[in-house]
Amino acid sequence: MARLLQNLWKDESGQDIAEYAVMLAVILVIVVGTVRLIGSNANNVFSNVASSIQ
């Protein structure tokens, strides 16, 4: 039983999953922020082009 607890204590595979989850969350925040910023600017550009065509 003591050996099992020592093996569980030394097991670091769960940390890898947590690190990947944090990295994925940061990347998603950056992507969503960029898309929102570019999306609003693109909408203004398309509106200006549509107004000029008419």
MARVOSE-873857 format. One record per residue (C-alpha): residue number from 1; residue in three letters; x, y, z. Coordinates in steps of 0.02 Angstrom, whole numbers, plus 50000, padded with zeros to 5 digits. Last residue first. Layout:
+-----+-----+-------+-------+-------+
:   k :   r :     u :     v :     w :
+-----+-----+-------+-------+-------+
: NUM : ALA :     X :     Y :     Z :
...
+-----+-----+-------+-------+-------+
This chain:
+-----+-----+-------+-------+-------+
:   k :   r :     u :     v :     w :
+-----+-----+-------+-------+-------+
:  54 : GLN : 48781 : 52616 : 47284 :
:  53 : ILE : 48958 : 52551 : 47262 :
:  52 : SER : 49029 : 52676 : 47386 :
:  51 : SER : 48907 : 52623 : 47522 :
:  50 : ALA : 48950 : 52440 : 47496 :
:  49 : VAL : 49135 : 52478 : 47509 :
:  48 : ASN : 49109 : 52577 : 47670 :
:  47 : SER : 49005 : 52436 : 47745 :
:  46 : PHE : 49136 : 52308 : 47695 :
:  45 : VAL : 49272 : 52410 : 47779 :
:  44 : ASN : 49170 : 52435 : 47938 :
:  43 : ASN : 49133 : 52248 : 47950 :
:  42 : ALA : 49317 : 52209 : 47925 :
:  41 : ASN : 49362 : 52322 : 48071 :
:  40 : SER : 49234 : 52237 : 48184 :
:  39 : GLY : 49294 : 52064 : 48132 :
:  38 : ILE : 49479 : 52106 : 48150 :
:  37 : LEU : 49457 : 52151 : 48333 :
:  36 : ARG : 49337 : 52009 : 48370 :
:  35 : VAL : 49446 : 51884 : 48278 :
:  34 : THR : 49601 : 51943 : 48371 :
:  33 : GLY : 49517 : 51930 : 48541 :
:  32 : VAL : 49450 : 51757 : 48502 :
:  31 : VAL : 49621 : 51698 : 48444 :
:  30 : ILE : 49712 : 51768 : 48596 :
:  29 : VAL : 49586 : 51695 : 48718 :
:  28 : LEU : 49593 : 51527 : 48629 :
:  27 : ILE : 49783 : 51524 : 48638 :
:  26 : VAL : 49779 : 51559 : 48825 :
:  25 : ALA : 49650 : 51421 : 48854 :
:  24 : LEU : 49751 : 51297 : 48752 :
:  23 : MET : 49908 : 51335 : 48854 :
:  22 : VAL : 49812 : 51311 : 49016 :
:  21 : ALA : 49741 : 51145 : 48957 :
:  20 : TYR : 49912 : 51087 : 48896 :
:  19 : GLU : 49988 : 51126 : 49065 :
:  18 : ALA : 49848 : 51034 : 49156 :
:  17 : ILE : 49872 : 50880 : 49046 :
:  16 : ASP : 50059 : 50881 : 49077 :
:  15 : GLN : 50031 : 50896 : 49264 :
:  14 : GLY : 49926 : 50739 : 49264 :
:  13 : SER : 50074 : 50637 : 49203 :
:  12 : GLU : 50178 : 50682 : 49355 :
:  11 : ASP : 50170 : 50519 : 49452 :
:  10 : LYS : 50284 : 50534 : 49605 :
:   9 : TRP : 50140 : 50542 : 49730 :
:   8 : LEU : 50047 : 50400 : 49643 :
:   7 : ASN : 50202 : 50291 : 49648 :
:   6 : GLN : 50230 : 50330 : 49832 :
:   5 : LEU : 50049 : 50290 : 49872 :
:   4 : LEU : 50063 : 50122 : 49783 :
:   3 : ARG : 50225 : 50082 : 49875 :
:   2 : ALA : 50142 : 50119 : 50042 :
:   1 : MET : 50000 : 50000 : 50000 :
+-----+-----+-------+-------+-------+
